Amino acid sequence: MSKPSQIISSILSPAVGLFLRSQVEQVENLQVKIEANDRQFFAGQIRRVFISADRAVYRGLHLSHLELVGDEIAINLRQVLRGQALRLLKPIGISGQVLLKEADLNHSLHSPLLAEAVTEWVIKLLGSHAASLGLNPRNPLKPLSMNLAGEQLIVTAQSETTDPPTPLMIQVGLKLLSPSELQLQNPQWVQAGSVPGIPLDSMTIDLGPETTLQTLRLEPEQLFCQGTITVVPAP
């Protein structure tokens, strides 16, 4: 029988690569490095996996670059050795960092998931002003775009329920209140000819129990995140 190191390089590494590619719509320069000793390997355990990739698309979210590490991963080793697809047998924590450029955010807005979330944020930030603009969370704002200007995220769109359509511009800062809470800080509604913008109430977003962020940094034309997510096996 082949040694574990040979099996890892000839079977397991490609199987992990195929599994990762099956989870994303697009990925380039995918690199996978696996660490496992003999005992862990034959028990179907991977001690650690290092992953790096460029221009990945996951559930409509575009990422320019990512570097991830997964620890203590349980897989269906016997089936993999028979040529079947790799499956996760238990939830795992994936830690690492991702870089999103301004173009990534705007490509991601083509995904209904992000477009609906941004529409919901804008409506909640506008509060009572949203009703006068005829905004409805069931109708995602179009056209919708994002700009990263220093420490500000600028969302632009227009309300097509008014005649003529009303242009919208929201400027907001992003701040981590806790590893699982993101605050839309000091938002302003910028109307044509109004300087400065109309102050709006800040809003807190719960990132959920499966996401923990240590770093969130807005930079000119890019957004950097560092943290951990929990990946749950498909049923």
Backbone hydrogen bonds, N-H to C=O, Kabsch-Sander energy under -0.5 kcal/mol:
donor,donor_aa,acceptor,acceptor_aa,energy
6,Q,3,K,-0.6
7,I,3,K,-2.3
8,I,4,P,-2.9
9,S,5,S,-1.9
10,S,6,Q,-2.5
11,I,7,I,-3.0
12,L,7,I,-2.3
13,S,8,I,-3.4
15,A,11,I,-2.1
16,V,12,L,-2.8
17,G,13,S,-2.4
18,L,14,P,-2.8
19,F,15,A,-2.4
20,L,16,V,-2.6
21,R,17,G,-2.3
22,S,18,L,-1.8
23,Q,19,F,-0.8
23,Q,20,L,-0.9
24,V,20,L,-0.6
24,V,21,R,-0.7
25,E,57,V,-2.6
26,Q,57,V,-1.0
28,E,54,D,-2.5
31,Q,52,S,-2.9
33,K,50,F,-2.3
35,E,48,R,-3.1
41,F,37,N,-2.9
42,F,38,D,-2.4
43,A,39,R,-0.9
44,G,41,F,-1.9
45,Q,40,Q,-3.2
46,I,73,I,-3.0
47,R,35,E,-0.9
47,R,45,Q,-0.6
48,R,35,E,-2.0
49,V,70,G,-2.4
50,F,33,K,-2.9
51,I,68,L,-2.9
52,S,31,Q,-1.9
53,A,66,L,-1.9
54,D,28,E,-3.2
55,R,64,S,-2.2
56,A,63,L,-1.6
57,V,26,Q,-2.6
58,Y,61,L,-2.5
59,R,57,V,-0.5
61,L,58,Y,-2.2
62,H,60,G,-0.6
62,H,104,D,-0.5
63,L,56,A,-2.9
64,S,99,L,-1.8
65,H,99,L,-1.4
66,L,53,A,-2.2
67,E,97,Q,-2.5
68,L,51,I,-3.1
69,V,95,S,-3.1
70,G,49,V,-2.4
71,D,93,G,-1.0
72,E,47,R,-2.1
73,I,46,I,-2.7
74,A,72,E,-0.5
75,I,44,G,-2.6
75,I,73,I,-0.5
76,N,87,R,-1.1
77,L,75,I,-1.7
80,V,76,N,-2.0
81,L,77,L,-2.6
82,R,78,R,-0.8
83,G,80,V,-2.0
84,Q,79,Q,-2.8
89,L,74,A,-2.5
90,K,74,A,-0.5
92,I,231,V,-1.9
94,I,92,I,-0.5
94,I,229,I,-3.2
95,S,69,V,-2.6
95,S,93,G,-0.5
96,G,227,G,-2.2
97,Q,67,E,-2.4
98,V,225,C,-2.5
99,L,65,H,-2.6
100,L,223,L,-2.9
102,E,221,E,-2.3
104,D,101,K,-0.5
105,L,101,K,-1.9
106,N,102,E,-1.8
107,H,103,A,-2.3
108,S,104,D,-2.5
109,L,105,L,-1.1
110,H,107,H,-1.6
111,S,108,S,-2.1
115,A,111,S,-2.5
116,E,112,P,-2.7
117,A,113,L,-1.5
118,V,114,L,-2.8
119,T,115,A,-2.2
120,E,116,E,-2.2
121,W,117,A,-2.2
122,V,118,V,-2.7
123,I,119,T,-2.4
124,K,120,E,-2.3
125,L,121,W,-2.7
126,L,122,V,-2.4
127,G,123,I,-1.3
129,H,126,L,-2.1
130,A,127,G,-1.4
131,A,127,G,-0.5
132,S,128,S,-0.8
133,L,129,H,-1.0
133,L,130,A,-0.5
134,G,131,A,-1.3
135,L,130,A,-2.2
139,N,136,N,-2.3
142,K,158,Q,-0.7
145,S,156,T,-2.3
147,N,154,I,-2.2
149,A,147,N,-0.7
149,A,152,Q,-2.5
150,G,148,L,-0.6
152,Q,149,A,-1.9
153,L,172,V,-3.4
154,I,147,N,-2.9
154,I,152,Q,-0.5
155,V,153,L,-0.6
155,V,170,I,-2.8
156,T,145,S,-2.3
156,T,154,I,-0.5
157,A,168,L,-2.1
159,S,166,T,-3.1
160,E,158,Q,-0.8
162,T,159,S,-0.8
166,T,159,S,-1.8
168,L,157,A,-3.3
170,I,155,V,-2.8
171,Q,188,Q,-2.4
172,V,153,L,-2.2
173,G,185,Q,-2.9
175,K,183,Q,-2.0
177,L,175,K,-0.7
177,L,181,E,-1.9
178,S,181,E,-1.4
181,E,178,S,-1.6
182,L,205,I,-2.7
183,Q,175,K,-3.5
184,L,203,M,-3.6
185,Q,173,G,-3.0
185,Q,183,Q,-0.9
188,Q,171,Q,-2.4
189,W,198,I,-2.7
190,V,169,M,-2.6
190,V,188,Q,-0.7
191,Q,189,W,-0.7
194,S,191,Q,-2.4
195,V,193,G,-0.7
198,I,189,W,-3.0
200,L,187,P,-2.4
203,M,184,L,-1.6
205,I,182,L,-3.8
206,D,204,T,-0.5
207,L,180,S,-2.8
207,L,205,I,-0.6
208,G,180,S,-0.5
211,T,208,G,-1.3
212,T,228,T,-3.0
213,L,179,P,-2.8
214,Q,226,Q,-2.9
215,T,226,Q,-2.2
217,R,224,F,-2.9
219,E,217,R,-0.5
219,E,222,Q,-2.7
221,E,148,L,-1.7
222,Q,219,E,-2.0
223,L,100,L,-3.6
224,F,217,R,-2.6
225,C,98,V,-2.4
226,Q,215,T,-2.4
227,G,96,G,-2.3
228,T,212,T,-3.5
229,I,94,I,-2.5
230,T,210,E,-2.3
231,V,92,I,-3.0
231,V,229,I,-0.6
232,V,230,T,-0.6
